[in-house]
């Protein structure tokens, strides 16, 4: 093989490796929001905001249900400690409002099977039960 062909092949390989290493990246800012209302008049707004920095990911969760923010409730905080939220849904159950959070272990791509955290909220916005 001639020197020119070798140089051309090496140049192509270097360019391919560089393109592969710089492939698609996630967004620097992402916001997911889910709103729901129930026949009983209960309602909620579930929001997750993610900002990606050079060396960290900052995620802010907001769970507004029946007129109150519930993300700081001790039972909710304990259930979500060390978890990453993948999805969320709201539901209606008579006088209770249900918040379902699909979670996995934080920082682990292969964290295994995700699981659901269930939060029951009464008509006044008080968290009455959290199931993991």
ABEGO torsion letter per residue (X at the ends): XBAAAAAAAAAAAAAAAAAAAABBBBBABBBBBBBBBBAAGBBBBBBBBBBBBAABBBBBBBBBBGGBBAAABAAAAAAABGBBBABBBBBBBEABBBBBBBBBBBGBABAEBBBBBBBBBBAAGBBABBBX
